[in-house]
Amino acid sequence: MTITMLEMLAYAGALLILFLTPGPVWVALLARALSGGFRGAWPLAVGVSLGDIFWPLLAILGVTWIASVFEDFIFYTKALAAITFIVMGLLIIRGADKPIRSDGRLTRPGVLPGFLAGVTVIIANPKAVLFYMGILPEFFDITALTWVDIALVCGLSAAVPMIGNLLLAGFVGRLRGFLTSPSAMKRANIFAGVLLILVGFIIPLT
């Protein structure tokens, strides 16, 4: 083991900030929590945790090298992520007054559909790609990591967002009756849309 406790704590803090930044996972989690309560949202949180293991493992095993070889790789990834967030925000605001459908692909009831939705949304999440490929190497010397270090990094990468996602799902599930009223749903959608648009504009500056 080569990484220190201080490095792990600093990385955990960065993961917490990543979780608190609105993105596709938030949208998916809120959609399932509003349509099916905590029971409908927890499988998604578990599915997301698998992606949170996949991305840091991929970064450690080689994607960082690819990014160092192709200098424009991160630039184009940021540009794509920014466009994705802005478009998502505009689409959410556009449909702010539309109720969440309980039979949609994202909100389909059941453990397996929720789990698969979580895996899909994190694998395709540009925020996760940027974080793990661009920021993870700033915390650790990837070339010196042992398999124990890699296991700890991947475990922490999954644990911090998963705890946050489960807490968020439980909170939204308890407020489900209030949040699903038409006026509250419209305000929540507009707020989420604006946040996503802001994230889209901030990404190129980071």
Secondary structure, DSSP 4 states (H G I P E B T S, - for coil): ----HHHHHHHHHHHHHHHHS--HHHHHHHHHHHHHHHHHHHHHHHHHHHHHHHHHHHIIIIIHHHHHHSTHHHHHHHHHHHHHHHHHHHHHHHTTTSPPPTTSTTT-SSHHHHHHHHHHHHHT-HHHHHHHHHTHHHHS-GGG--HHHHHHHHHHHHHHHHHHHHHHHHHHHHTHHHHTSHHHHHHHHHHHHHHHHHHHHHGGG-
